[in-house]
Amino acid sequence: MPLTILSDDDLRTLLHSLTQSDILDLQEVLSDALHQYSTGLAEDNNPCCATLQPARSHIKRPDGQTTLFMPASSASAMGVKIVTLAEPQLDGTIGLNPTPPDTSDLTLLDGSGRLRALLNAAEITAFRTALASTLLFRRRANVHDVLIFGAGKQAYWHARLALLLRGPDVHHLNIINRSFERAANLIRELYKTPWPVEIEHPVAKIVTPNHGEYARHLKSLVRGAAVIFCTTPSLSALFPPEILTHTEGRRKGRYIAAIGSYKPHMIEIHPDVIRQAVAKDDAHHRHFHKHAKQGGAIIVDSVESCMREAGEVIQAGLGGRDVVELGELVMLKREDSGDSKKSGKSEKEGKDPNASLKEWLERGNVIYKSVGLGLMDVVIGSELVRLADEREIGTRLKRF
């Protein structure tokens, strides 16, 4: 097996060539890995299970710069991603002062431990994060109004995948960012970079905190949004909680993905909004699937990691019963497509035991919090290496 080397340019070429079918295939692989992570057991020889994933470690330098080491094991590979993050500075309004760009690299080994690939992971990190958060986005009944906080790589890939997966259904794409120019550049890049298929161009709007009526626009866009992607490493909530905790704000079901903050002191969604999301409508209904509009839990990529690192989870004082892993929910797709057919039962013959959960995921108020999993990098990185080899993208060394 040759050693494959993929530069940032190679990865960008590959990622921008992916069709909707490619994205769906990658999400299928990611769903399987996350399901095994959440439900697998070490005694079942499941290399993806949570108990076999090494803990991430980090080095923090005196200047605030943090380097993360994220090792992981998948069914067919092992690897480690090394990410260096600059310490964000509080802006005083919303968002952050400009910081040096993050750097990241991904080293992949095959199942026997031989070096398989070296990848510049700057683009992969944003791509795989968006790939995971759009797993839930894909299920939503209403995605007409999409609001994105931020204008970096994470914002870009969330916008691109949203349009690639549900383009005809997205009518408005709104961006809130401290810098108007960066947000405008995101929109330009979104349509300037070639697409493998023709896509819809929703109405785009950019709002910055410098706008004279920013508070009014912020309230209108947040309340009007069917989907909100929060992609900034913010140190304070991106919008006042009462916008969503007030009666008017609770009338509409929304999907909110918060993927930008990654430390206990960082936060994008106010704790009051999080607490409202996990509030039980009925004291007797303790499990999340008993609620449709308000699920009684927020969804996370990893319970252990989010309880330790996610500012939203920590500052809201959530416990183990208030969070559920994404990998525990992807099984619904299998049940929708397989179990009823295999049993020969129709929906009319009996009630679907997951009907309330599905209703919540499709129409209710759903919050997804992610701090990132090394498993995602190894699984998606391995698939991208396979695609790159098939499409002859990158550099290959026969002997290393």
Secondary structure, 3 states (H helix, E strand, C coil): CCEEEECHHHHHHHHHCCCHHHHHHHHHHHHHHHHHHHHCCHHHCCCCCHHHCCCCEEEECCCCCEEEEEEEECCCEEEEEEEEECCCCECCCCCECCCCCCEEEEEEEECCCCEEEEEECHHHHHHHHHHHHHHHHCCCCCCCEEEEECCCHHHHHHHHHHHHHHHHHCCEEEEECCCHHHHHHHHHHHHHCCCCCCCCCCEEEEECCCCCCHHHHHHHHHHHCCEEEECCCCCCCCCCCHHHHCHHHHCCCCEEEECCCCCCCCCCCCHHHHHHHHCCCCCCCCCHHHCCCECCCEEECCHHHHHHHCHHHHHCCCCHHHEEEHHHCCHHHHHHHHHHHHHCCCHHHCCCCCHHHHHHHHHCEEEEECCCCHHHHHHHHHHHHHHHHHCCCCEEECCC
